[in-house]
């Protein structure tokens, strides 16, 4: 794997060292060296990894609108220092614009990546793949399949952001006319069909698994491609792109409709079939839901703690040994210092370098179920009205909450994923160098005298909740920071199960098979099945038996299970639910207060700004001026 890392890093360096050109350019980079780049197998393999290099840059979560754009995690916008690119986090504060779009993947600006450059490299690879005389037929088939997948994925990423898209099926010839250079956008249906056609061409020639993980982990497999295909078809079937009346009448400059405003239920059937095919292939290759096996130094742990560590390690365990992980990018998640609160006195001294500033709003924390597996405002046994009052930790909750410590009542009697995903005032933090379940570290967050409380402006968690799920429990934040690195999943089996349940419900409504695949995920989280939980504990016991009700349950289940994994921002867009989610104020606790009663008073941090136009990205105004075949996206 280190060899692949070095090759990709070299490819990225080479890519960034040449002048930046957009899709409108017609002269390929390094014309005189194309023959050299494909003169033999080794040189051609380097070019293959150049095609991969753009995808590997997508590991950067601050450039992923799925991670930054749904208020799952928020970041302060009033800092004097700017150690990370904040543009993506600030989008929900109303910063998107047409003059200089945020997360601009069309031009590669404002923390976006130039995907048209990547598509041109893929085309160059396919155009020249026959030149290396020492390349075997078997490898050639595999490389072609990999590049077709990459080409499909880059197009899909653009369609997901911009809707109607320029389809870069081949590079323009060097003598192309000015009019030929001005490409036209295809409709969203045409775009999705093209992506699927590339996937279908690629899948048969991809390897089922990576045999040589030391050298090739991160390259595309059949399971990865089939899982992405399922996601593409589910996106095409979802309300944003399937009969969306908001885009009625939107055409290109010649009057061609760019969105279909007629709902097509068969799109859900195609998505469901693709999900099942991907699941069958994944399970055939031995993939299964992850369970934590305690190492020797963590041998005597309670079942409650083991369940928490199962959820945490589903994300942070090594890719090579995680049977649930379908796909991740090669580079490690690099923000653990933003997700772990200060837990020791020595950690305060280095807080400026490891600021703990990825903050989880109260609204995200309230998304998680009660221990009975239903939403907190539906559980007839849970005291929703008094959730922000104070309660003291006791022996019954000692593996979740520090005994004798006052914390909010809302932190009691919650599901396992709540305690695995979130750090909070009074919450137990198993790990960070202390692996004694009877005397673990815990979060102290109230006021500026508390270890995890607000210090300098640049090292303050503005809500009082931390995304614990994104921290490896073996990472240590003490007098120094020792991160145990991991690859943040892009697709894992639990997400694929829930995607299948979602698509099946849209096709047939509630069926035994839909419940089966939701309940597989819930069981791993220590919850009863959907039907049992709603019948036994919900104020609305019939909710799980209707198509609309089960849709709401599945959507919430995906948001909980995949929380902080860069998925919610995309799901909420395709469901057309992001506007509703972002209509609510972003709130945190009263973090400067030392007294528990005063601390647990929700404070509004800001009110997000998100309208219908924000579901799709604007095209930069200057691009529309250069190419008069383009028209701006709706409502911009």
PyMOL commands that set and color helices and strands:
alter all, ss='L'
color gray80, all
select helices_A, chain A and resi 2-17+31-37+41-57+61-63+65-68+87-93+115-128+137-162+178-181+188-203+213-216+222-237+245-247+266-284+296-298+303-316+319-321+336-338+345-350+362-365+395-397+409-411+416-421+457-459+468-470+493-508+512-524+530-537+543-545+547-561+568-574+578-581+596-599+612-615+621-626
alter helices_A, ss='H'
color red, helices_A
select strands_A, chain A and resi 325-328+390-392+406-408+422-424+428-429+441-442+465-467+476-477+481-482+489-492+585-588+603-607
alter strands_A, ss='S'
color yellow, strands_A
deselect
rebuild
show_as cartoon
